[in-house]
Amino acid sequence: MNTDLWLKLQNGSDIRGIALDGIANEPVNLTADIANSIGQAFALWLSQKLNIPLAQLRISVGRDSRISGPLLTQSVCEGLLARQAQVTDFGLASTPAMFMSTLVNEAQAKPGFHGAMMITASHLPFNRNGFKFFTDQGGLEKQDITQLLTLAATCAPMACESQASQLDFMADYATGLVEKVREGIAHPLDYQQPLRGLKILVDAGNGAGGFFVERVLKPLGADTTGSQFLDPDGAFPNHVPNPEDATAMQSIRDAVLAHHADFGIIFDTDVDRSAAVDHLGQELNRNRLIALISAILLQQHPGATIVTDSVTSDGLTDFIEGALKGKHHRFKRGYKNVINEAIRLNQQGVLSPLAIETSGHAALKENHFLDDGAYLITKLLIELAKAKLQQQSLGDLIASLKEPVEDKEVRYVIRQDNFHAYGQGVLDALSQFVAEQADWHLVPNNVEGLRVQCRSAEEQGWFLLRLSLHDPVLALNIESDVEGGVAKILGRLESFIARFNDLSLRGC
């Protein structure tokens, strides 16, 4: 395989590919041999990066519940071991736990691993898989992945008779979450089990998040009756493990209402994203989730800046800056983009305790800016228990959040090889089109695509058209504060889109 074919496995700061047959026109391009070479490349890259001899490198490997996970784990470990690295196999694990394994365990006086690999493809279909990589500085950047894949292209598969050691690291990771909740609630009567009397359900979507019930919620005293899809199953037989998916959210919502629960939790496959449902069945995801965690953090850090992706609503801005007296800073989509922007702001002296996407990726400054769905949930559980002690509701924190009456996302596929150039041409033409509309106005200082305020009485909303970084797609997000407003905005836009023969509509 030449270098160009290897680089096609890159997906921003991750590696993603097709690991199993089973879907038409999707040939396998992430084989055991390729995984072996990627393992070798990570060992070589890490040795050079840290200036540590290969034989002294300690590397951890974990996986989610995907069917191809065990084989890819074996192959990756074999590649790492062939390069003389010391390898520990965590088995079923979460992406955040893999990062945590690189940090020093002060309580047990244990050094962290030099590097970690997570085998996952998040919420993608069963035939996909991939890799995420960590050091104690966080996840690798896009340029690191490019270097790693370029190096992997030179590594022929190597056999090795050595075996990786085994470690149940999820036990340590879960213990840390339990202690976080106990300390945060500081229950005056029941410090050890501060969630006693609360019914809290988990929907793990048959991913890696089932541990949260037995290892976090039950030790804290919660009643978890009604939790569902906790067993790992890479065929994902019940629903897509994705907090953005409407069917998945309806599933946990139905469970909460059926069991009269106080709270429902849903994780994605590898537990770096999460969402929730309150006791009334109201979804706490997207803008509502951002508003809730912002309300919690801005109590602790008055006036701080909340960094989000570009498609958050105007109502969220009003809530953060009006009701919470904080600052809202939108940035480019992509969880690494948002995280890196928050880190940059902090380095410049602008306190930014949170970087969060509407997808559910949430990274807190207090947690190493790691996008950790389970850690986010612990923050919500602390506030849930505190609210109960005061005979209040978690939803009270976002009671004044104004949400749009309507919203819609559509995607336009670009049928051009040089889709970046074509997409930019569409955006340039749209800028001129907007300038010709009396009641449409470009939002200044927008960092991604074009965001437009639509101020007619029939529209009262906004739209954002942006070009995907990796795919030949122009994504359009629309919100309106009046019924029928989205259709009005879209109708006007369609007259513009019709000018471009190489755009085809794919609704989402």
Order of alpha helices (4+ residues) and beta strands (2+ residues): alpha-beta-beta-alpha-beta-alpha-beta-alpha-beta-beta-beta-alpha-beta-alpha-beta-alpha-beta-beta-beta-alpha-beta-alpha-beta-alpha-beta-beta-beta-alpha-beta-alpha-beta-beta-beta-beta-alpha-beta
